[in-house]
Amino acid sequence: MADLMIASVYDALKDAGASEEKARAAAVDVAGHDNRLASMERKLDGVADRLGRKLDAIDAKLDQLAANLSARIDNLETKLDGLSQRMNIQFGLLVAMFTAILVRSFI
C-alpha cells in the first residue's frame, strides 16, 4: 500500500533543503496526522449529533413534566378554593350559632 503524502509539505521541505527521504517521510507523517484529525472531527460530529438528539429528548420530557406539574397545581388550587369556601361557610355557621347562644343566654 502506497503511503499518502501532502505534496505541498513535501515541496516546501524540499525547497527548504531537506533530503528527498526526509521530505517524503515528513509529508507522509503530516498526511497521517491530517487523516487522524479528520477522523476525529467526524467522530466528534457524530457525538455532537447524538448529544443534540439527547438534549432535544430531555427538553421534550421537561416540557411534558412541566405541563403535568402545572395541571396538578391547577387541580390543587381548585381543591383549595373549594375547601376555603367550605371553611368560610362553616365559620359563618359557627359565628351564627355562637351569636344565637349568646342572644339566647341573655334573653
Summary of the structure (lengths in Angstrom):
residues: 107
radius of gyration: 40.4
end to end distance: 118.9
largest distance: 126.6
contacts: 225
relative contact order: 0.05
helix: 90%
strand: 0%
